[in-house]
Amino acid sequence: MGIPVHISERVIAFILKRPAHGTYKGGIKNVKYSPWNEIVNQSIFNNNVKGVYADLGMEKRMMLKIQNANLLPKGGGNDQPSLEHKIFLHLFITREYANVPKYIFKHMIQQLRESQEKNICWIPYGRLLSEIFH
């Protein structure tokens, strides 16, 4: 049947060679009325109102693409960043130390659940998982 492998934030931190501490803002229940909306809109879009991907400057658009491809990959084709993606980008822009292993772990769980519910054959963090299983 194989060897049981337990993946945790600690394991991800070890693989990334990065400590598992810093700011983590997750589990936001009501995204529409979250106080984070104003904060991230100000730092990302330089405006208090909600912006869209097309409103991003070139540098922030590039950072978001790197984030979507490597740190918090998205399974769908939607270019609009979620609040979680905006908060993570905000932490990077403001140079606040983010708990990257926790973000990756929580995002991995969320994406795996979503792929099971929608019956999609997509596994995020393939390279990271291969490092863990190696």
ABEGO torsion letter per residue (X at the ends): XEBBBBBBAAAAAAAAGBBBBEBBBBGBABAAABAAAAAAAAAAAGBABBBBAAABBAAAAAAAAAAAAAABBBABABABBBAAAAAAAAAAAAGBBBBAAAAAAAAAAAAAAAAAAAGBBBBBGAAAAAAAAX
